Amino acid sequence: MLPQVFLTVRYSSSRLPGKCLKEIGKLTVIEHVVRRVLSAGLNPVICTSTDPSDDLVRAEAKRLGVKCFSGSLLNKLERWRDCAAEYSTPFIHILDLDDPYIDTDEVKDSIEQFLESDLDLLKTSQRSDSGFASVGMTISRRYLDVLVLRAQELEGKDFDVIPWELITETNDNILVKQDKILNGSEHQLRLTLDYPEDLELLNKLAKALGPTATRLEVEKYLITNPNLLDINSHRNFDFLNNKRDKLAKHFGVGK
């Protein structure tokens, strides 16, 4: 059986509404990511919400013949837990559908390390989490049950950005995935789709490279065409500040 990866759709963003249904190259972002993970021998499940705003996501999944699960709109932890239960899987690897050029080799490395080390959670690397968008996280179904229960004790209920420091404990079996540097460059690559500038860059990449180019090919292309990096590099600060603002607003983190 092919390893399953759960492609999670965040609820509609005012920064770029309906972003996963936008086109890059000649494909919707959803189709682009689905083709990418299938070509790597991974089995995608689109994990969206029951909200009517995600009806088009479900329709796109049906068009592509891809499994789709609908769960909580605001609480991604509950959505992931319920999705894992639906498919009776002991663990899931979570990718965001707004990361069109995820490193599928690194995803498989993450799953392998998670299983070999018998972890509760192998979190995404620091580099990936800052906008490089190269790898998601691998988490056990059992641990998702634990996190959902802990999260119920928090006042905030909007888990678009998860307050890990409030729901994890010292004895939990967690590792942060080691950063994987492919091109030896210190260039900051922003390959997460959140802003119109990101869409412009990803569209140019998709037209030039298609959906299945290796992550190394993608990074080499960007480094040899440095003008492309100027399209959205200024959005890195907005992206990180937005995450900090959400944690402060919903959970009081950083206040």
C-alpha positions in Angstrom: 0.0 0.0 0.0 1.3 3.5 -0.9 2.0 5.7 2.1 -0.9 8.2 2.7 -0.3 11.9 2.9 -3.1 14.2 4.1 -3.3 17.4 2.1 -4.9 19.9 4.4 -6.8 22.9 3.2 -6.8 25.9 5.5 -10.0 27.8 5.6 -10.4 30.8 3.2 -7.8 33.4 3.6 -8.5 37.1 3.1 -5.0 37.5 1.8 -5.7 35.2 -1.2 -9.3 33.8 -1.1 -9.7 30.4 -2.7 -6.0 30.0 -3.2 -6.0 26.2 -3.7 -8.3 26.6 -6.6 -6.1 29.2 -8.3 -4.2 28.1 -11.4 -0.4 27.7 -11.6 0.8 26.6 -15.0 -2.3 25.1 -16.5 -3.5 23.3 -13.4 -5.3 24.2 -10.2 -3.0 24.3 -7.2 -4.9 21.2 -5.9 -4.3 19.2 -9.1 -0.7 20.3 -9.2 0.0 19.0 -5.7 -2.0 15.8 -6.3 0.0 15.0 -9.4 3.2 15.8 -7.5 2.6 13.4 -4.6 1.2 10.7 -6.9 4.3 10.8 -9.1 6.3 10.2 -5.9 4.4 7.1 -5.0 2.4 8.7 -2.2 -1.4 8.3 -1.7 -3.1 11.7 -1.2 -6.2 12.4 0.9 -7.6 15.9 0.7 -8.5 17.0 4.2 -10.9 20.0 4.1 -13.8 21.4 6.2 -17.5 20.8 6.3 -18.0 24.6 5.7 -19.9 25.4 2.4 -16.9 27.6 1.4 -15.1 24.3 0.8 -17.7 22.9 -1.6 -15.5 23.7 -4.5 -12.6 21.9 -2.9 -14.7 18.8 -2.6 -15.8 19.2 -6.2 -12.2 19.4 -7.4 -11.3 16.3 -5.4 -14.2 14.4 -7.0 -13.0 15.6 -10.5 -9.5 14.4 -9.8 -10.8 11.1 -8.4 -9.0 11.7 -5.1 -10.2 10.7 -1.6 -11.6 13.7 0.4 -12.5 14.1 4.0 -14.4 17.0 5.5 -14.1 18.0 9.2 -13.8 21.0 11.5 -13.3 24.4 9.9 -11.4 26.2 12.7 -9.8 23.3 14.6 -7.2 21.6 12.4 -6.2 19.2 15.2 -9.8 17.8 15.3 -9.9 17.6 11.5 -6.7 15.7 11.3 -7.7 13.3 14.2 -11.1 12.6 12.6 -9.5 12.1 9.2 -7.0 9.6 10.7 -9.9 7.8 12.3 -11.9 7.7 9.1 -9.1 5.9 7.3 -8.0 3.8 10.3 -4.4 4.8 10.0 -2.0 4.7 12.9 -0.2 7.9 11.8 -0.6 10.6 9.2 1.8 12.9 7.3 0.3 16.3 6.9 1.0 18.6 4.0 -0.5 22.0 3.3 -2.1 22.3 -0.1 -0.7 25.8 -0.4 2.8 24.3 -0.6 2.9 23.3 -4.3 6.6 22.3 -4.5 6.9 20.2 -1.4 10.0 18.0 -1.4 8.5 14.5 -1.8 11.8 12.8 -1.0 12.0 14.7 2.3 8.4 13.7 3.0 9.3 10.0 2.6 12.4 10.6 4.8 10.2 12.1 7.5 7.8 9.1 7.5 10.7 6.7 7.7 12.4 8.6 10.6 9.1 8.8 12.4 8.5 5.1 12.2 12.1 4.1 13.0 12.3 6.3 16.1 8.8 5.5 17.3 7.9 9.1 17.7 4.6 10.9 18.7 5.4 13.7 16.4 8.1 14.6 13.9 7.5 18.4 13.3 8.3 20.2 10.2 11.8 21.7 10.0 12.5 25.3 10.9 13.5 26.1 7.4 10.4 24.6 5.9 8.2 26.3 8.5 9.6 29.7 7.6 8.4 29.7 4.0 10.6 27.2 2.2 7.6 24.8 2.4 9.7 21.6 1.8 8.2 19.1 4.3 5.2 18.7 6.5 4.8 16.9 9.8 4.3 13.2 10.7 2.1 12.5 13.7 0.5 9.5 15.3 -3.2 9.1 15.6 -2.8 8.3 19.3 -1.0 11.6 19.9 -3.6 13.5 17.9 -6.2 12.2 20.4 -4.0 13.6 23.2 -3.5 17.0 21.6 -7.2 17.5 20.9 -8.0 16.9 24.6 -5.3 19.3 25.7 -6.5 21.9 23.3 -10.0 21.8 24.7 -8.6 23.4 27.9 -7.5 26.5 26.0 -9.6 29.6 25.6 -8.8 30.1 21.9 -10.6 27.9 19.4 -9.1 29.0 16.1 -6.3 26.6 15.4 -5.2 27.9 11.9 -1.9 28.5 13.6 -1.3 25.8 16.3 0.1 27.0 19.7 2.4 24.0 20.1 4.1 25.4 23.2 0.7 25.3 25.0 -0.4 21.8 24.1 2.9 19.8 24.1 4.7 18.6 27.3 8.3 17.8 28.2 7.8 14.0 28.1 6.1 13.9 24.8 8.2 12.1 22.2 8.7 14.9 19.7 11.5 15.9 17.3 11.9 18.8 15.0 13.0 17.6 11.6 16.5 18.6 10.7 16.8 21.2 8.0 17.7 19.8 4.6 19.8 22.1 2.5 19.9 21.1 -1.1 21.7 23.8 -3.0 24.3 25.0 -0.6 22.9 28.5 -0.8 21.7 30.8 1.9 19.0 32.3 -0.3 15.6 32.6 1.4 13.1 30.8 -0.8 9.4 31.5 -0.3 7.4 28.7 -1.8 4.2 28.9 0.3 1.1 30.3 -1.3 -0.4 33.1 0.8 -0.1 36.3 -1.2 -0.7 37.4 -4.8 3.1 37.7 -5.2 3.5 34.1 -4.2 1.0 33.1 -6.8 2.9 35.0 -9.5 6.2 33.3 -8.6 4.6 29.8 -8.4 2.8 30.3 -11.7 6.2 31.1 -13.4 7.8 28.0 -11.8 4.9 25.8 -12.8 5.0 27.0 -16.4 8.8 26.4 -16.6 9.1 23.2 -14.6 5.6 21.5 -14.4 4.3 19.8 -11.2 6.8 16.9 -10.9 10.2 18.6 -11.1 12.4 17.5 -8.2 12.8 20.0 -5.3 16.5 20.3 -6.2 15.6 21.2 -9.8 13.2 23.9 -8.4 15.7 25.4 -6.1 18.5 25.4 -8.8 16.1 27.1 -11.2 15.4 29.8 -8.7 19.0 30.4 -7.8 20.0 30.6 -11.4 17.2 33.1 -12.0 17.6 35.4 -9.0 15.2 37.9 -10.4 12.4 35.5 -9.6 13.3 35.6 -5.9 12.5 39.4 -5.8 8.9 38.7 -6.7 7.8 37.6 -3.2 10.8 37.8 -0.9 9.5 40.8 0.9 6.4 38.8 2.0 8.5 36.6 4.3 8.2 39.2 7.1 4.4 39.5 6.5 4.1 35.7 6.7 6.0 35.3 9.9 4.3 38.4 11.5 0.9 37.0 10.6 1.6 33.8 12.4 2.8 35.6 15.5 -0.3 37.9 15.4 -2.6 34.9 15.2 -1.0 33.2 18.2 -1.2 36.4 20.2 -4.8 37.1 19.3 -6.2 33.6 19.8 -4.0 32.2 22.6 -2.1 35.1 24.2 1.2 33.6 23.0 4.0 36.3 22.9 2.0 39.1 24.5 
